[in-house]
Amino acid sequence: MRNLNFLLLFCLVNSLVGYSQAATKPVLGVAAFTSEVNSKYSGAVAEKVVEVVTNSKRFTVVDRTSYDKVKQELEFQKSEAFLDSKNTVKQDVALAAENMIVGNILKMNVYSMKNADGSVNGYKSSVAFTLKVNEVETGRTTEAESFQTEVSPLMLSPESAVNEALKSIEPKLNSYFIKTFPLTTKISKILSLKKEAATTVLIAGGKDFGFKEGDKLIVEKNEMIDGKPYPSQIGEVKVVKIAGNDFSECSVSDGGKEILSRFNAAEKLTCKLIVK
């Protein structure tokens, strides 16, 4: 039974990694938050961060709970007598997250609001925390970004007050992740030409990737210098139609000739979302 559970968990992780490779979404892990306060509601902050990054459709998200469960199974299967070394899963591949979100809770205020007779009328809450992004491969960490919620409206329970307070920070969290991880994809096909220049292209990534009509992307060529990628902008495109879950049609506003020639030469071109 345990072996079956491991196989199911391993298949889940493999599907996540495979999808991220196909869609070129960053694999983002959310680590356990540290806290300057002792509150049983602290877990709601990490849950809100996981919810925001998942709903953005910009990432393959590995939250801490599922990460730990899979890791436990991977450790266990190493000791199974009936599994030979050929069946041992590589943990660093199965659990690979390119970046880890590291959070620290600074304040978790929950207020009980009372009536004139001293009875509790409801609860309000406010939360403050910081986020950092740790690049797993290099160990580099971004500067901490601070987040402060508004005071929640009056709620019937402390839990609902905390959750309502955290809702107020969603727009800032969305902006933070968009700026920190701009969407990157590739040109899949040249749809139309004019005077030896691309005028319309099809890019990988549609509704499920988080693109929307009106989005603008820069087109970059990539060359390796001293073993490291060196991107250079060669053009710009604009999303004019979301073609289902997996593709988007874009008009070419700049660099049509170079985009066409380099695409036909099978060079690696990337498209990066312009963040306003």
C-alpha positions as CSV (number, residue, x, y, z in Angstrom):
1,M,0.0,0.0,0.0
2,R,2.8,2.4,0.9
3,N,4.5,1.6,-2.4
4,L,1.3,2.4,-4.2
5,N,1.1,5.7,-2.4
6,F,4.6,6.5,-3.4
7,L,4.0,5.7,-7.1
8,L,0.9,8.0,-7.1
9,L,2.9,10.9,-5.5
10,F,5.8,10.3,-7.9
11,C,3.5,10.5,-10.9
12,L,2.0,13.7,-9.6
13,V,5.4,15.3,-9.2
14,N,6.5,14.0,-12.7
15,S,3.4,15.5,-14.3
16,L,4.1,18.9,-12.7
17,V,7.7,18.9,-13.8
18,G,6.8,17.8,-17.3
19,Y,4.2,20.5,-17.7
20,S,6.6,23.2,-16.5
21,Q,9.0,22.2,-19.2
22,A,6.4,22.2,-21.9
23,A,4.9,25.5,-20.9
24,T,8.2,27.1,-19.7
25,K,6.5,28.2,-16.5
26,P,8.8,28.8,-13.5
27,V,8.7,26.1,-10.9
28,L,8.1,28.0,-7.7
29,G,8.3,26.5,-4.2
30,V,6.7,28.1,-1.1
31,A,8.7,27.3,2.1
32,A,7.4,27.3,5.6
33,F,7.1,30.9,6.9
34,T,9.0,32.0,9.9
35,S,7.2,34.2,12.4
36,E,8.0,36.9,15.0
37,V,4.7,36.2,16.7
38,N,3.2,33.1,18.2
39,S,-0.2,32.8,16.5
40,K,-2.3,29.8,15.5
41,Y,-3.5,31.8,12.5
42,S,0.0,32.2,11.0
43,G,-0.5,29.4,8.5
44,A,-3.1,31.5,6.7
45,V,-0.4,33.8,5.3
46,A,1.5,31.1,3.5
47,E,-1.8,29.7,2.3
48,K,-2.7,33.1,0.8
49,V,0.6,33.3,-1.0
50,V,0.2,29.8,-2.5
51,E,-3.4,30.8,-3.5
52,V,-2.2,34.0,-5.3
53,V,0.6,32.4,-7.2
54,T,-1.5,29.4,-8.2
55,N,-4.4,31.5,-9.4
56,S,-2.1,33.7,-11.4
57,K,-1.5,30.7,-13.7
58,R,2.1,31.9,-14.2
59,F,3.8,29.2,-12.2
60,T,4.0,25.5,-11.5
61,V,3.6,25.7,-7.7
62,V,5.1,23.3,-5.2
63,D,3.6,24.2,-1.8
64,R,5.3,23.1,1.4
65,T,2.7,20.5,2.4
66,S,2.9,18.5,-0.8
67,Y,6.6,19.0,-1.0
68,D,7.2,17.4,2.4
69,K,4.8,14.5,1.7
70,V,6.6,13.6,-1.5
71,K,10.0,14.0,0.1
72,Q,9.0,11.6,2.9
73,E,8.0,9.0,0.4
74,L,11.2,9.5,-1.6
75,E,13.2,9.0,1.6
76,F,11.2,5.9,2.5
77,Q,11.6,4.2,-0.8
78,K,15.4,4.4,-0.5
79,S,15.1,1.8,2.3
80,E,12.7,-0.5,0.7
81,A,14.3,-3.9,0.3
82,F,12.2,-4.8,-2.8
83,L,13.4,-1.7,-4.7
84,D,16.8,-2.0,-6.5
85,S,19.0,1.0,-7.2
86,K,17.7,1.4,-10.7
87,N,14.3,2.3,-9.3
88,T,15.6,4.9,-6.9
89,V,14.1,8.3,-7.7
90,K,16.4,11.3,-8.0
91,Q,15.1,13.7,-5.4
92,D,16.7,16.8,-6.8
93,V,14.9,16.2,-10.1
94,A,11.5,15.3,-8.7
95,L,11.4,18.1,-6.2
96,A,13.2,20.7,-8.3
97,A,12.0,24.2,-7.7
98,E,13.9,26.9,-9.5
99,N,13.0,29.5,-6.9
100,M,11.7,29.4,-3.3
101,I,9.5,31.9,-1.7
102,V,10.7,32.7,1.9
103,G,8.3,34.6,4.2
104,N,8.5,36.1,7.6
105,I,5.5,37.2,9.6
106,L,6.1,40.4,11.5
107,K,2.6,41.1,12.9
108,M,-0.6,39.1,13.4
109,N,-3.1,41.2,15.2
110,V,-6.5,39.8,16.0
111,Y,-8.9,42.2,18.0
112,S,-12.1,41.1,19.7
113,M,-14.7,43.9,19.4
114,K,-17.0,44.2,22.4
115,N,-20.5,45.5,23.0
116,A,-21.2,48.0,25.8
117,D,-22.1,45.1,28.1
118,G,-18.7,43.4,27.5
119,S,-19.9,40.6,25.2
120,V,-17.9,39.9,22.1
121,N,-19.5,41.5,19.0
122,G,-17.0,40.2,16.5
123,Y,-13.4,40.3,15.4
124,K,-11.0,42.4,13.3
125,S,-7.5,41.6,12.1
126,S,-4.4,43.0,10.4
127,V,-1.2,41.3,9.2
128,A,2.3,42.4,8.3
129,F,4.9,40.2,6.6
130,T,7.9,40.1,4.3
131,L,8.7,38.0,1.2
132,K,12.0,37.1,-0.3
133,V,12.8,35.0,-3.4
134,N,15.7,32.5,-3.1
135,E,17.2,31.3,-6.4
136,V,17.9,27.7,-5.6
137,E,20.7,27.0,-8.0
138,T,22.9,30.1,-7.1
139,G,21.7,30.7,-3.6
140,R,21.0,34.4,-4.4
141,T,18.2,36.1,-2.5
142,T,16.2,39.2,-3.4
143,E,15.7,42.0,-1.0
144,A,12.8,41.5,1.3
145,E,9.5,43.1,0.2
146,S,7.1,44.3,2.9
147,F,3.4,43.7,2.9
148,Q,0.8,45.3,5.2
149,T,-2.9,44.4,5.1
150,E,-5.7,46.7,5.8
151,V,-7.7,46.2,9.0
152,S,-10.4,43.7,8.2
153,P,-14.1,44.4,8.5
154,L,-16.0,43.1,11.6
155,M,-16.2,39.3,11.3
156,L,-17.8,36.5,13.3
157,S,-14.6,34.6,14.0
158,P,-10.9,35.3,14.3
159,E,-10.1,33.0,11.4
160,S,-12.5,34.8,9.1
161,A,-11.1,38.2,10.2
162,V,-7.5,37.1,9.3
163,N,-8.7,35.8,5.9
164,E,-10.5,39.0,5.1
165,A,-7.5,41.1,6.1
166,L,-5.3,39.0,3.8
167,K,-7.7,39.5,0.9
168,S,-6.8,43.2,0.9
169,I,-3.2,42.4,0.1
170,E,-4.0,40.3,-3.0
171,P,-3.4,43.1,-5.6
172,K,0.0,44.0,-4.2
173,L,1.0,40.3,-4.1
174,N,-0.1,39.9,-7.8
175,S,2.0,42.9,-8.8
176,Y,5.0,41.6,-6.8
177,F,5.0,38.3,-8.6
178,I,4.4,39.8,-12.0
179,K,7.4,42.1,-11.6
180,T,9.6,39.4,-10.0
181,F,8.8,36.7,-12.6
182,P,7.8,38.2,-15.9
183,L,6.2,35.7,-18.2
184,T,8.6,34.1,-20.7
185,T,7.6,32.0,-23.7
186,K,8.6,31.3,-27.3
187,I,7.4,31.9,-30.9
188,S,5.8,28.7,-32.2
189,K,4.9,29.7,-35.7
190,I,4.9,32.6,-38.1
191,L,1.3,33.2,-39.2
192,S,1.6,36.0,-41.8
193,L,4.3,37.9,-43.7
194,K,4.6,41.2,-45.6
195,K,7.7,42.2,-47.6
196,E,9.9,39.5,-46.0
197,A,8.9,40.5,-42.5
198,A,6.8,38.7,-39.9
199,T,3.5,40.6,-39.2
200,T,1.7,38.0,-37.1
201,V,3.1,35.2,-35.0
202,L,1.8,32.5,-32.7
203,I,3.4,32.2,-29.3
204,A,3.2,29.3,-26.8
205,G,0.9,30.1,-23.9
206,G,-2.8,31.1,-23.9
207,K,-5.5,31.3,-21.3
208,D,-3.9,28.7,-19.0
209,F,-0.6,30.6,-19.1
210,G,-2.1,33.9,-17.9
211,F,-1.9,35.9,-21.1
212,K,-4.6,38.4,-22.0
213,E,-5.3,40.5,-25.1
214,G,-3.3,43.7,-25.1
215,D,-0.3,42.2,-23.4
216,K,3.0,43.3,-25.0
217,L,6.2,41.2,-25.1
218,I,9.7,41.9,-26.1
219,V,11.3,39.4,-28.5
220,E,14.9,38.4,-27.6
221,K,17.7,36.4,-29.3
222,N,19.9,34.5,-27.0
223,E,23.6,33.7,-27.5
224,M,26.0,32.0,-25.1
225,I,29.0,34.0,-23.9
226,D,31.5,32.3,-21.6
227,G,28.9,29.6,-21.0
228,K,26.2,32.0,-19.9
229,P,23.1,33.2,-21.9
230,Y,23.2,36.8,-23.2
231,P,19.8,38.1,-24.4
232,S,19.4,40.9,-26.9
233,Q,16.1,42.5,-27.9
234,I,15.3,42.2,-31.6
235,G,11.6,43.1,-31.6
236,E,8.2,43.5,-29.9
237,V,4.8,41.8,-30.3
238,K,1.3,42.4,-28.9
239,V,-1.3,39.8,-28.0
240,V,-4.3,40.3,-30.3
241,K,-6.1,37.0,-29.7
242,I,-6.1,34.3,-27.1
243,A,-6.2,31.1,-29.2
244,G,-7.4,28.6,-26.6
245,N,-5.5,27.4,-23.5
246,D,-2.1,26.8,-25.1
247,F,-1.5,29.6,-27.7
248,S,-1.9,33.3,-28.4
249,E,-1.8,35.2,-31.7
250,C,0.3,38.4,-31.7
251,S,0.8,41.3,-34.1
252,V,4.5,42.2,-34.7
253,S,5.0,45.9,-33.9
254,D,8.8,46.0,-34.3
255,G,11.6,43.8,-35.7
256,G,9.5,41.8,-38.1
257,K,12.4,41.1,-40.6
258,E,14.9,39.9,-38.0
259,I,12.2,37.8,-36.2
260,L,11.4,36.1,-39.5
261,S,15.0,35.4,-40.5
262,R,16.1,34.2,-37.1
263,F,13.0,32.0,-36.7
264,N,13.6,30.4,-40.1
265,A,17.2,29.8,-39.1
266,A,15.9,27.8,-36.1
267,E,17.5,30.2,-33.6
268,K,16.2,30.3,-30.1
269,L,13.9,33.3,-29.7
270,T,12.2,34.1,-26.4
271,C,9.3,36.4,-25.7
272,K,9.2,38.2,-22.4
273,L,6.1,40.0,-21.0
274,I,6.6,43.8,-20.6
275,V,5.6,44.7,-17.0
276,K,4.2,48.2,-16.6
